[in-house]
Amino acid sequence: MSKKIIEPRTASEAVTTNIVTPHDTNHLGTLFGGTLMAWIDTVAGICAMRYAQMTVVTAVVDALQFQQPVRRGWIVTARARVNYVGNTSCEVGVRVGAEDIQQGESVHAASAYLTMVALDKEGKPCPLPPLLVQSDRDKRRRRAAETRRALRLALQRRMQAEGKT
Ligand SMILES: CC(C)(COP(=O)(O)OP(=O)(O)OC[C@H]1O[C@@H](n2cnc3c(N)ncnc32)[C@H](O)[C@@H]1OP(=O)(O)O)[C@@H](O)C(=O)NCCC(=O)NCCS
C-alpha cells in the first residue's frame, strides 16, 4: 500500500488590527487583559489554521506577558507566526504592538506562545505537514520553541503526577 506523502510547508503568518473602544477598557481607561487575550488567541488561531488548512484548537497558552498598558483609542496590531510544528500540534508566537496615533508613539504591549492542535472531522488530533525551515532566523525560532515545548510537557507530566490536571 502506498504511503501518503505530506509535503513540508513554510511557516504561516497572520496579522489582526483592532482599535481600543470604551467597551474594551476598564475603570482606568486601559484595555482589559481578557480582551487582549482574546485577540491573541484569534490571531494565533488564524495563523495555525492557515498552516494546517483545517480546524485547530488552543491547547496551551504560555509566556503571556503584558508589557505596557494600552489606552482607549489606541490601535493594536497582533502578529502571529508558526515557530515549530510537532506531530499534531504547533507553537505559534504572537507579538502585540500598540500605537497611540495622536502622539505618534508605539509600544510593545504583549507577547505570548500558544500551542494549537489540528483536529480532523471527528474532532481528533490530526497530523500536520512538517515545517520547512530554511533561514537562520527560522532555525533559531524552532530551536527555542523545541525548548519551550519540552518545558511545557515536563510541567504537564508533573501536574498529572500531582493530580492537578
Ligand atoms: C487540545 C486537545 C485536542 C488535546 O487532546 P489530547 O487527547 O490530549 O491529544 P494528545 O495527547 O494527542 O495531544 C495532542 C497534541 O497536543 C500536545 N499537547 C497537549 N497538551 C500539551 C501541553 N500541556 N503542552 C504541550 N503540548 C501539549 C501534545 O504534545 C500533542 O502534540 P504532538 O502531536 O505535536 O506531539 C484536547 O485537550 C482538547 O480538546 N482540549 C480543549 C481545547 C479547547 O477547547 N480549546 C479552547 C477553545 S479553541
The ligand as a MOL file (V3000), in Angstrom:
LIG
                    3D

  0  0  0     0  0            999 V3000
M  V30 BEGIN CTAB
M  V30 COUNTS 48 50 0 0 0
M  V30 BEGIN ATOM
M  V30 1 C -6.0860 20.0010 22.8150 0
M  V30 2 C -6.7050 18.5910 22.8050 0
M  V30 3 C -7.3580 18.3210 21.4430 0
M  V30 4 C -5.5620 17.5980 23.0270 0
M  V30 5 O -6.1480 16.3360 23.1140 0
M  V30 6 P -5.3140 15.0770 23.6780 0
M  V30 7 O -6.2220 13.9210 23.7170 0
M  V30 8 O -4.5700 15.4940 24.9030 0
M  V30 9 O -4.3410 14.8490 22.4820 0
M  V30 10 P -2.8360 14.3830 22.5060 0
M  V30 11 O -2.3860 13.8570 23.8240 0
M  V30 12 O -2.7000 13.5090 21.2850 0
M  V30 13 O -2.0650 15.7610 22.2440 0
M  V30 14 C -2.1870 16.4190 21.0220 0
M  V30 15 C -1.0100 17.3320 20.8590 0
M  V30 16 O -1.1050 18.3870 21.8090 0
M  V30 17 C 0.1050 18.4870 22.5300 0
M  V30 18 N -0.2070 18.9110 23.8950 0
M  V30 19 C -1.2880 18.6210 24.6200 0
M  V30 20 N -1.1600 19.1880 25.8430 0
M  V30 21 C 0.0270 19.8320 25.8710 0
M  V30 22 C 0.7370 20.5990 26.8380 0
M  V30 23 N 0.2630 20.8170 28.0470 0
M  V30 24 N 1.9310 21.1230 26.4800 0
M  V30 25 C 2.4280 20.9580 25.2390 0
M  V30 26 N 1.8070 20.2280 24.2760 0
M  V30 27 C 0.6270 19.6720 24.6050 0
M  V30 28 C 0.6720 17.0730 22.5200 0
M  V30 29 O 2.0570 17.0810 22.7830 0
M  V30 30 C 0.3400 16.6710 21.1020 0
M  V30 31 O 1.2790 17.2940 20.2290 0
M  V30 32 P 2.1040 16.4540 19.1060 0
M  V30 33 O 1.1190 15.5600 18.4110 0
M  V30 34 O 2.6320 17.5230 18.2010 0
M  V30 35 O 3.1750 15.7020 19.8200 0
M  V30 36 C -7.7770 18.4180 23.9460 0
M  V30 37 O -7.1460 18.5110 25.1950 0
M  V30 38 C -8.8910 19.4490 23.8450 0
M  V30 39 O -9.7990 19.3320 23.0390 0
M  V30 40 N -8.7950 20.4940 24.6900 0
M  V30 41 C -9.8010 21.5770 24.6450 0
M  V30 42 C -9.4060 22.5850 23.5780 0
M  V30 43 C -10.2540 23.8230 23.6570 0
M  V30 44 O -11.4430 23.7300 23.8750 0
M  V30 45 N -9.6090 24.9910 23.4880 0
M  V30 46 C -10.2650 26.2580 23.6590 0
M  V30 47 C -11.0960 26.6630 22.5130 0
M  V30 48 S -10.2500 26.6740 20.9560 0
M  V30 END ATOM
M  V30 BEGIN BOND
M  V30 1 1 1 2
M  V30 2 1 2 3
M  V30 3 1 2 4
M  V30 4 1 2 36
M  V30 5 1 4 5
M  V30 6 1 5 6
M  V30 7 2 6 7
M  V30 8 1 6 8
M  V30 9 1 6 9
M  V30 10 1 9 10
M  V30 11 2 10 11
M  V30 12 1 10 12
M  V30 13 1 10 13
M  V30 14 1 13 14
M  V30 15 1 14 15
M  V30 16 1 15 16
M  V30 17 1 15 30
M  V30 18 1 16 17
M  V30 19 1 17 18
M  V30 20 1 17 28
M  V30 21 1 18 19
M  V30 22 1 18 27
M  V30 23 2 19 20
M  V30 24 1 20 21
M  V30 25 1 21 22
M  V30 26 2 21 27
M  V30 27 1 22 23
M  V30 28 2 22 24
M  V30 29 1 24 25
M  V30 30 2 25 26
M  V30 31 1 26 27
M  V30 32 1 28 29
M  V30 33 1 28 30
M  V30 34 1 30 31
M  V30 35 1 31 32
M  V30 36 2 32 33
M  V30 37 1 32 34
M  V30 38 1 32 35
M  V30 39 1 36 37
M  V30 40 1 36 38
M  V30 41 2 38 39
M  V30 42 1 38 40
M  V30 43 1 40 41
M  V30 44 1 41 42
M  V30 45 1 42 43
M  V30 46 2 43 44
M  V30 47 1 43 45
M  V30 48 1 45 46
M  V30 49 1 46 47
M  V30 50 1 47 48
M  V30 END BOND
M  V30 END CTAB
M  END
